Amino acid sequence: MTMTIGFIGVGNMGRPMAALLVKAGHAVTVLDRDVALVRTVAAEIGAAVADGPVALAAASDVVFTML
């Protein structure tokens, strides 16, 4: 079963966790307070970038936070 997953916080711990979710076949949308970082990570792992927390939550079956 694949899910639509929101992931907030893609720093040292969140990036590899989000990447594993993408690799497992889930549609992952990421968000971070560092806009440059989140765009780089999304491009590297194949995730989408959310416009904000409300949009991320509305588009996700489940949301993970790594803060």
Secondary structure by P-SEA (a helix, b strand, c coil): cccbbbbccccccaaaaaaaaaaaccbbbbbcccaaaaaaaaaacbbbbbccaaaaaaaccbbbbcc
